[in-house]
């Protein structure tokens, strides 16, 4: 009896609260959908939004603490779930991003006649998996959390039934993600066979002293395959091919969700396996991630530069390729962690950059969702004259684009880029810092090109949008002026206020770059 008792683990429900609340509200929405009449379905969106806000509020009691649960009885310091500063920051990013996505979605569901119950259940389920992942400290929980975050996203991308672009996007996203998961699971199985453990701390210890050369070879293969799997999840080149078509085919709020929350999931998992699981292989994953970072930012920015402003969906495609380029910047500090004696400090720059990127990129998608209400083709030329129609919205979008470019008044974007740049230089990766600088200059062109379109006169764009076949607003080159739905206006306002606050006090984000989060 004493042996059985010693195996019973206590559960810290407060530490588990953020992902648990999101999952519980997902079940509430699913059941409520069965009983609510069609006229009351919009209520589900507000329940989901309130649930995400409640899940985020449960982060407050955890601040300043390092709580652990699901620990091994014989090794209390070896746990499957850890709520440390790194976990809390990523959970804040994930739940905040999901909350903004929910606000963007409330009116989109009505406009596109999407099934409310399924949509909100899938979004909350994905958010719960995304919130679980940064707290995972064993490979099994890590993979499960990754799939809980990813599987609902496939359905969300393809939820516009009968839409060819949506179906094609969901298929590409599904196939690429399944391939990534298969590769990752093979790598995890190799690591388990070589080390005899799935907990990251024990895997790290075992990898430093493998007794058999054959096990060392197996472990090396496991490390490589696991990194390749996460490269798919982070949309690092050359594993980025699914991104543009997926963003174009998905409902716009889901495209924004994937660009922010999907990246947060992939990068937090990559940080955990490299810094905590494979520190003894830093000489392998450090150079590999540095090459991936250089390739990813170059491919993303060059492809964004080549977008035709008159092509249908060019605005979303530019944001998609921009997100690939931004992924390259996010990879730089993780690569630098492989070259330093204190990798926990290096990855703080990735977290700082991710917080800036999340706020302004979701804001850009929010404005794109507003324009798409009257201009479904969502060309960049459709934004011509936006300042004359909606000056506040145009100024907000201009601010978001300047933040992504790293130009004033988007001070936070500039500071975040400088932080990433300095981490690369300090790690001895001067060549990577030079490539990053070149890419930042390339990105300036297409961000500024879009920004200038906002402030051009509407008459300058007449006749650019398919002539007589286009609606009147398209023929005049001027966005139609309609009332902005309150949830969408709230999302734009929140993203703008957050971006301005961060630009006014960049130390709120950049202090993460100077402290050890892990």
C-alpha positions as CSV (number, residue, x, y, z in Angstrom):
1,X,0.0,0.0,0.0
2,X,2.8,2.4,0.8
3,X,4.3,1.8,-2.7
4,X,0.9,2.8,-4.3
5,X,0.6,5.8,-2.2
6,X,4.1,7.1,-3.1
7,X,3.1,7.0,-6.8
8,X,0.1,9.3,-6.3
9,X,0.9,12.8,-7.7
10,X,-0.6,16.0,-6.4
11,X,-2.0,18.3,-9.0
12,X,-1.5,22.0,-8.9
13,X,-4.8,23.2,-10.4
14,X,-3.8,26.9,-10.2
15,X,-0.8,26.3,-12.4
16,X,-2.9,24.3,-14.8
17,X,-5.7,26.9,-14.9
18,X,-4.9,28.9,-18.1
19,X,-5.1,26.0,-20.5
20,X,-7.7,24.2,-18.4
21,X,-10.1,27.1,-18.4
22,X,-9.8,27.5,-22.2
23,X,-10.5,23.8,-22.7
24,X,-13.5,23.9,-20.3
25,X,-15.0,26.9,-22.0
26,X,-14.6,25.0,-25.3
27,X,-16.8,22.2,-24.0
28,X,-19.3,24.7,-22.7
29,X,-19.6,26.3,-26.1
30,X,-19.9,22.9,-27.8
31,X,-22.8,21.9,-25.5
32,X,-24.5,25.3,-25.6
33,X,-24.5,25.2,-29.4
34,X,-26.8,22.2,-29.2
35,X,-29.5,24.1,-27.3
36,X,-29.3,27.7,-28.5
37,X,-31.6,28.7,-31.4
38,X,-30.1,30.1,-34.5
39,X,-30.9,33.7,-33.5
40,X,-29.0,33.3,-30.3
41,X,-25.8,31.7,-31.8
42,X,-23.9,35.0,-31.6
43,X,-23.9,34.6,-27.8
44,X,-21.4,31.8,-28.3
45,X,-18.8,34.3,-29.5
46,X,-19.1,36.4,-26.4
47,X,-18.9,33.3,-24.2
48,X,-15.7,32.2,-26.0
49,X,-14.2,35.7,-25.7
50,X,-15.1,35.9,-22.0
51,X,-13.5,32.4,-21.5
52,X,-10.3,33.5,-23.1
53,X,-10.2,36.7,-21.0
54,X,-10.8,34.6,-17.9
55,X,-8.0,32.1,-18.8
56,X,-5.6,35.1,-19.3
57,X,-6.6,36.5,-15.9
58,X,-5.6,33.2,-14.2
59,X,-2.0,34.1,-15.2
60,X,-2.0,36.9,-12.5
61,X,-1.8,34.7,-9.4
62,X,1.1,32.8,-11.0
63,X,3.3,35.9,-11.5
64,X,6.6,35.7,-9.6
65,X,6.2,32.1,-8.9
66,X,7.8,28.9,-10.3
67,X,5.1,26.2,-9.9
68,X,5.4,22.6,-11.0
69,X,3.1,19.7,-11.2
70,X,3.0,16.1,-12.6
71,X,6.5,15.5,-11.2
72,X,8.2,12.1,-10.8
73,X,7.9,10.9,-7.2
74,X,11.5,9.8,-7.1
75,X,12.7,13.1,-8.7
76,X,10.5,16.0,-7.5
77,X,12.4,18.4,-9.7
78,X,11.7,16.4,-12.9
79,X,8.2,17.6,-13.9
80,X,6.0,17.5,-17.0
81,X,4.3,20.9,-16.4
82,X,6.2,24.0,-15.2
83,X,4.7,27.5,-14.8
84,X,7.9,29.6,-14.8
85,X,8.4,33.1,-16.3
86,X,8.9,31.7,-19.8
87,X,5.7,29.8,-19.6
88,X,3.7,32.8,-18.4
89,X,5.0,35.2,-21.0
90,X,4.2,32.8,-23.9
91,X,0.8,31.9,-22.3
92,X,0.0,35.6,-22.2
93,X,1.0,36.0,-25.8
94,X,-1.1,33.0,-26.9
95,X,-4.2,33.9,-24.9
96,X,-4.0,37.6,-25.8
97,X,-3.6,36.7,-29.4
98,X,-6.6,34.3,-29.3
99,X,-8.6,37.0,-27.5
100,X,-7.9,39.5,-30.3
101,X,-8.7,36.7,-32.9
102,X,-12.1,36.1,-31.1
103,X,-12.9,39.8,-31.4
104,X,-12.0,39.8,-35.1
105,X,-14.2,36.7,-35.6
106,X,-17.5,37.8,-34.1
107,X,-18.7,39.7,-37.2
108,X,-16.7,37.6,-39.7
109,X,-18.9,34.6,-38.8
110,X,-22.0,36.5,-39.7
111,X,-20.6,37.9,-42.9
112,X,-19.4,34.5,-44.2
113,X,-22.1,32.4,-42.6
114,X,-19.6,30.1,-40.8
115,X,-20.9,27.6,-38.2
116,X,-20.6,29.3,-34.9
117,X,-20.5,26.3,-32.5
118,X,-17.8,24.5,-34.5
119,X,-15.7,27.7,-35.0
120,X,-15.6,28.7,-31.3
121,X,-15.0,25.2,-30.1
122,X,-12.1,24.7,-32.5
123,X,-10.6,28.1,-31.7
124,X,-10.8,27.5,-27.9
125,X,-9.4,24.0,-28.3
126,X,-6.5,25.2,-30.3
127,X,-5.8,28.0,-27.8
128,X,-5.8,25.5,-24.9
129,X,-3.2,23.4,-26.7
130,X,-1.1,26.5,-27.5
131,X,-1.3,27.5,-23.8
132,X,-0.2,24.1,-22.7
133,X,2.8,23.8,-24.9
134,X,5.2,26.4,-23.2
135,X,4.6,24.7,-19.9
136,X,5.5,21.2,-21.2
137,X,8.7,19.8,-20.0
138,X,8.6,16.3,-21.5
139,X,8.6,15.3,-25.1
140,X,5.3,13.4,-24.9
141,X,3.4,16.4,-23.5
142,X,5.1,18.7,-25.9
143,X,4.0,16.7,-28.9
144,X,0.5,16.3,-27.6
145,X,0.2,20.0,-26.9
146,X,1.5,20.8,-30.3
147,X,-1.1,18.6,-32.0
148,X,-4.0,19.9,-29.8
149,X,-3.0,23.4,-31.0
150,X,-2.6,22.3,-34.7
151,X,-5.5,19.8,-35.4
152,X,-8.3,22.3,-34.7
153,X,-6.5,24.8,-36.9
154,X,-6.8,22.5,-39.9
155,X,-10.5,22.6,-39.6
156,X,-10.6,26.3,-39.0
157,X,-8.7,27.0,-42.2
158,X,-11.1,24.9,-44.2
159,X,-14.3,26.0,-42.5
160,X,-15.6,28.0,-45.5
161,X,-17.5,25.1,-47.1
162,X,-17.6,25.1,-50.9
163,X,-14.8,27.6,-51.1
164,X,-12.0,26.2,-53.4
165,X,-9.3,28.4,-51.9
166,X,-10.3,27.4,-48.4
167,X,-10.3,23.7,-49.1
168,X,-6.9,23.9,-50.9
169,X,-5.4,25.8,-48.0
170,X,-6.7,23.3,-45.4
171,X,-5.3,20.4,-47.5
172,X,-1.8,22.0,-47.8
173,X,-1.7,22.9,-44.2
174,X,-2.9,19.5,-43.1
175,X,-0.4,17.6,-45.3
176,X,2.6,19.7,-44.3
177,X,1.7,19.6,-40.6
178,X,1.2,15.8,-40.7
179,X,4.5,15.3,-42.4
180,X,6.2,17.5,-39.7
181,X,4.5,15.6,-36.9
182,X,5.6,12.2,-38.4
183,X,9.2,13.4,-38.7
184,X,9.1,14.8,-35.1
185,X,7.6,11.6,-33.6
186,X,10.3,9.6,-35.3
187,X,12.9,11.8,-33.8
188,X,11.3,11.6,-30.3
189,X,11.2,7.8,-30.5
190,X,14.9,7.8,-31.4
191,X,15.7,10.0,-28.4
192,X,13.6,7.8,-26.1
193,X,15.4,4.7,-27.3
194,X,18.8,6.3,-26.8
195,X,18.2,8.0,-23.4
196,X,15.4,6.0,-21.8
197,X,13.5,9.1,-20.8
198,X,11.1,11.7,-22.3
199,X,11.6,14.5,-19.7
200,X,13.7,17.2,-21.2
201,X,16.0,17.6,-18.2
202,X,16.8,13.8,-18.1
203,X,17.2,13.7,-21.8
204,X,19.7,16.6,-21.6
205,X,21.7,14.7,-18.9
206,X,21.6,11.4,-20.8
207,X,22.8,13.0,-24.0
208,X,26.0,14.2,-22.4
209,X,27.2,10.6,-21.6
210,X,25.8,8.0,-23.9
211,X,27.8,4.7,-23.3
212,X,27.4,3.2,-26.7
213,X,28.5,4.9,-30.0
214,X,25.5,3.4,-31.7
215,X,23.2,5.1,-29.2
216,X,25.0,8.3,-29.9
217,X,24.3,7.9,-33.6
218,X,20.6,7.2,-32.8
219,X,20.4,10.2,-30.5
220,X,22.0,12.5,-33.2
221,X,19.4,11.3,-35.7
222,X,16.7,12.0,-33.1
223,X,17.9,15.5,-32.5
224,X,18.1,16.3,-36.2
225,X,14.6,14.9,-37.0
226,X,13.0,16.7,-34.0
227,X,14.5,20.0,-35.2
228,X,13.2,19.4,-38.8
229,X,9.7,18.8,-37.4
230,X,9.8,22.1,-35.5
231,X,11.2,23.9,-38.6
232,X,7.9,22.9,-40.4
233,X,5.9,24.3,-37.5
234,X,7.7,27.6,-37.4
235,X,7.4,28.0,-41.2
236,X,11.2,28.2,-41.6
237,X,12.5,28.0,-45.2
238,X,12.5,25.6,-47.0
239,X,9.6,24.2,-45.0
240,X,7.4,27.4,-45.5
241,X,5.6,26.5,-48.8
242,X,2.2,26.1,-47.1
243,X,2.1,29.6,-45.6
244,X,0.9,31.9,-48.5
245,X,-1.9,29.7,-49.7
246,X,-3.0,28.8,-46.2
247,X,-3.3,32.4,-45.2
248,X,-5.2,33.4,-48.3
249,X,-7.6,30.5,-48.0
250,X,-8.3,30.8,-44.3
251,X,-10.8,33.2,-42.8
252,X,-8.8,36.4,-42.1
253,X,-8.9,36.1,-38.3
254,X,-7.6,32.6,-38.5
255,X,-4.8,33.7,-40.8
256,X,-3.8,36.3,-38.2
257,X,-4.1,33.6,-35.5
258,X,-1.7,31.3,-37.3
259,X,0.7,34.1,-38.0
260,X,1.0,34.9,-34.2
261,X,-0.2,32.1,-32.0
262,X,0.9,29.4,-34.5
263,X,4.4,30.9,-34.5
264,X,4.4,31.3,-30.7
265,X,3.7,27.6,-30.4
266,X,6.4,26.5,-32.8
267,X,9.1,28.8,-31.4
268,X,8.4,28.1,-27.8
269,X,8.6,24.3,-28.5
270,X,11.8,24.9,-30.5
271,X,13.3,26.9,-27.6
272,X,12.4,24.2,-25.1
273,X,13.9,21.3,-27.0
274,X,17.1,23.1,-28.0
275,X,18.0,25.0,-24.8
276,X,16.6,22.5,-22.2
277,X,16.6,19.2,-24.1
278,X,19.7,19.3,-26.3
279,X,22.2,21.7,-24.8
280,X,25.0,19.2,-25.4
281,X,24.2,19.3,-29.2
282,X,24.5,23.1,-29.4
283,X,27.4,22.8,-31.8
284,X,24.9,21.0,-34.2
285,X,21.6,23.0,-33.8
286,X,23.3,26.4,-33.4
287,X,24.8,26.5,-36.9
288,X,21.8,24.7,-38.4
289,X,19.4,27.3,-37.0
290,X,21.7,30.2,-38.0
291,X,21.5,28.9,-41.6
292,X,17.7,28.4,-41.4
293,X,17.4,32.0,-40.0
294,X,19.3,33.5,-42.9
295,X,17.5,31.5,-45.5
296,X,14.0,32.1,-44.0
297,X,14.3,35.9,-43.6
298,X,15.8,36.2,-47.2
299,X,13.1,34.0,-48.8
300,X,10.3,35.7,-46.9
301,X,11.4,39.3,-47.7
302,X,12.3,38.7,-51.3
303,X,9.0,37.0,-52.0
304,X,7.1,39.8,-50.2
305,X,9.0,42.3,-52.3
306,X,7.8,40.6,-55.5
307,X,4.1,40.8,-54.7
308,X,2.0,42.6,-57.3
309,X,-0.2,45.2,-55.5
310,X,-3.0,44.7,-58.1
311,X,-3.2,40.9,-57.7
312,X,-6.2,39.5,-55.8
313,X,-5.4,38.8,-52.1
314,X,-2.0,40.6,-52.5
315,X,-2.4,42.3,-49.1
316,X,-2.8,38.9,-47.3
317,X,0.0,37.3,-49.4
318,X,2.3,40.2,-48.5
319,X,1.5,39.7,-44.8
320,X,2.0,35.9,-45.2
321,X,5.5,36.4,-46.8
322,X,6.2,39.1,-44.2
323,X,5.5,36.6,-41.5
324,X,8.0,34.2,-43.0
325,X,10.6,36.9,-43.0
326,X,9.8,37.8,-39.4
327,X,10.2,34.1,-38.5
328,X,13.8,34.4,-39.7
329,X,14.4,37.3,-37.3
330,X,12.8,35.2,-34.5
331,X,15.2,32.3,-35.2
332,X,18.3,34.5,-34.8
333,X,18.5,34.6,-31.0
334,X,17.7,30.9,-30.8
335,X,20.6,30.2,-33.1
336,X,22.8,32.5,-31.0
337,X,21.9,30.5,-27.9
338,X,23.9,27.7,-29.4
339,X,27.0,29.9,-29.3
340,X,26.8,31.4,-25.8
341,X,27.4,30.1,-22.3
342,X,24.1,31.5,-21.2
343,X,21.5,30.5,-23.7
344,X,18.6,31.4,-21.4
345,X,19.5,35.1,-21.8
346,X,19.7,34.8,-25.5
347,X,16.2,33.4,-26.1
348,X,14.8,36.4,-24.1
349,X,15.3,38.4,-27.3
350,X,13.1,36.0,-29.3
351,X,10.4,36.4,-26.6
352,X,10.7,40.2,-26.7
353,X,10.5,40.3,-30.5
354,X,7.5,37.9,-30.5
355,X,5.6,40.1,-28.1
356,X,6.1,43.1,-30.4
357,X,5.3,41.1,-33.5
358,X,2.1,39.6,-32.0
359,X,0.5,43.0,-31.2
360,X,1.3,44.8,-34.5
361,X,0.7,41.8,-36.8
362,X,-2.7,41.0,-35.4
363,X,-3.5,44.7,-35.7
364,X,-2.5,44.6,-39.4
365,X,-4.8,41.6,-40.0
366,X,-7.6,43.4,-38.1
367,X,-7.4,46.3,-40.6
368,X,-7.2,43.8,-43.5
369,X,-10.4,42.2,-42.2
370,X,-12.1,45.6,-42.1
371,X,-11.2,46.4,-45.7
372,X,-12.2,42.9,-46.8
373,X,-15.8,43.6,-45.7
374,X,-16.2,46.0,-48.7
375,X,-13.3,44.8,-50.9
376,X,-13.2,41.0,-50.8
377,X,-10.3,40.8,-53.2
378,X,-8.1,42.5,-50.6
379,X,-5.6,43.9,-53.1
380,X,-3.0,46.4,-51.8
381,X,-4.4,48.9,-54.3
382,X,-7.7,48.6,-52.5
383,X,-6.1,50.5,-49.6
384,X,-5.5,53.5,-51.8
385,X,-7.3,56.5,-50.3
386,X,-8.0,54.8,-47.0
387,X,-6.8,57.8,-45.1
388,X,-9.4,60.0,-46.7
389,X,-12.2,57.6,-45.8
390,X,-11.1,56.3,-42.4
391,X,-8.1,58.4,-41.2
392,X,-7.9,56.7,-37.8
393,X,-7.8,53.2,-39.3
394,X,-5.3,54.2,-41.9
395,X,-3.0,55.8,-39.3
396,X,-3.3,52.6,-37.2
397,X,-2.3,50.4,-40.2
398,X,0.5,52.7,-41.1
399,X,1.7,52.5,-37.5
400,X,1.6,48.7,-37.6
401,X,3.5,48.5,-40.8
402,X,6.2,50.9,-39.6
403,X,6.6,48.8,-36.4
404,X,7.1,45.7,-38.6
405,X,9.6,47.7,-40.6
406,X,11.4,49.0,-37.5
407,X,10.9,52.7,-38.3
408,X,9.7,55.6,-36.1
409,X,7.1,56.1,-34.7
410,X,7.1,52.3,-34.4
411,X,9.9,52.5,-31.8
412,X,9.2,49.1,-30.4
413,X,9.9,47.5,-33.8
414,X,13.2,49.3,-34.0
415,X,14.2,48.4,-30.5
416,X,13.3,44.7,-30.9
417,X,15.3,44.5,-34.2
418,X,18.3,46.1,-32.5
419,X,18.1,43.6,-29.6
420,X,18.1,40.7,-32.0
421,X,20.9,42.2,-34.0
422,X,23.0,42.7,-30.9
423,X,22.5,39.2,-29.7
424,X,23.8,37.9,-33.0
425,X,26.9,40.1,-32.8
426,X,27.6,39.1,-29.2
427,X,27.4,35.5,-30.1
428,X,30.0,35.9,-32.9
429,X,27.5,35.6,-35.7
430,X,28.5,38.8,-37.5
431,X,27.7,37.2,-40.9
432,X,24.1,36.5,-39.7
433,X,23.8,40.1,-38.4
434,X,24.9,41.4,-41.8
435,X,22.3,39.3,-43.6
436,X,19.6,40.5,-41.1
437,X,20.6,44.1,-41.8
438,X,20.3,43.6,-45.6
439,X,16.9,42.0,-45.1
440,X,15.6,44.8,-42.9
441,X,16.5,47.2,-45.7
442,X,14.7,45.0,-48.3
443,X,11.6,44.9,-46.0
444,X,11.6,48.7,-45.7
445,X,10.6,48.9,-49.4
446,X,7.4,46.9,-49.3
447,X,6.3,48.1,-45.9
448,X,6.7,51.7,-47.0
449,X,5.2,51.1,-50.4
450,X,2.0,49.8,-48.7
451,X,2.1,52.7,-46.2
452,X,2.3,55.3,-48.9
453,X,-0.7,53.8,-50.7
454,X,-2.9,54.6,-47.6
455,X,-2.3,58.3,-48.0
456,X,-2.6,58.7,-51.8
457,X,-5.6,60.4,-53.2
458,X,-8.5,58.1,-54.2
459,X,-8.6,59.6,-57.6
460,X,-5.1,58.3,-58.3
461,X,-6.3,54.7,-58.1
462,X,-9.3,55.0,-60.4
463,X,-9.5,52.3,-63.0
464,X,-7.0,49.9,-61.3
465,X,-9.5,47.4,-60.0
466,X,-10.9,45.5,-62.9
467,X,-12.9,48.3,-64.5
468,X,-16.6,47.8,-65.2
469,X,-16.8,44.3,-63.7
470,X,-15.8,45.6,-60.3
471,X,-18.2,47.1,-57.8
472,X,-18.5,50.9,-57.7
473,X,-16.1,51.2,-54.8
474,X,-13.5,49.2,-56.8
475,X,-13.9,51.3,-60.0
476,X,-13.4,54.5,-58.0
477,X,-10.4,53.1,-56.2
478,X,-11.9,54.2,-52.9
479,X,-13.0,51.9,-50.1
480,X,-16.7,52.0,-49.3
481,X,-17.5,53.7,-46.0
482,X,-19.6,51.4,-43.8
483,X,-20.0,51.2,-40.0
484,X,-17.1,49.4,-38.3
485,X,-18.5,46.6,-36.1
486,X,-17.8,47.2,-32.4
487,X,-15.8,44.0,-31.8
488,X,-13.6,44.7,-34.9
489,X,-13.1,48.3,-33.8
490,X,-12.2,47.1,-30.3
491,X,-9.6,44.7,-31.7
492,X,-8.0,47.4,-33.8
493,X,-8.0,49.8,-30.9
494,X,-6.5,47.3,-28.5
495,X,-3.7,46.4,-30.9
496,X,-3.0,50.1,-31.5
497,X,-3.0,51.0,-27.8
498,X,-0.7,48.1,-27.1
499,X,1.7,49.0,-29.9
500,X,1.8,52.7,-28.8
501,X,2.3,51.7,-25.2
502,X,5.2,49.4,-26.1
503,X,6.7,52.1,-28.3
504,X,6.4,54.6,-25.5
505,X,8.0,52.3,-23.0
506,X,10.0,49.7,-24.9
507,X,11.6,48.5,-21.6
508,X,8.3,46.7,-20.9
509,X,9.2,44.2,-23.6
510,X,13.0,44.5,-23.8
511,X,13.5,43.7,-20.2
512,X,12.7,40.1,-21.3
513,X,15.8,40.2,-23.4
514,X,18.0,41.0,-20.5
515,X,16.7,38.3,-18.1
516,X,16.8,34.6,-18.0
517,X,13.3,33.3,-18.6
518,X,14.2,29.6,-18.3
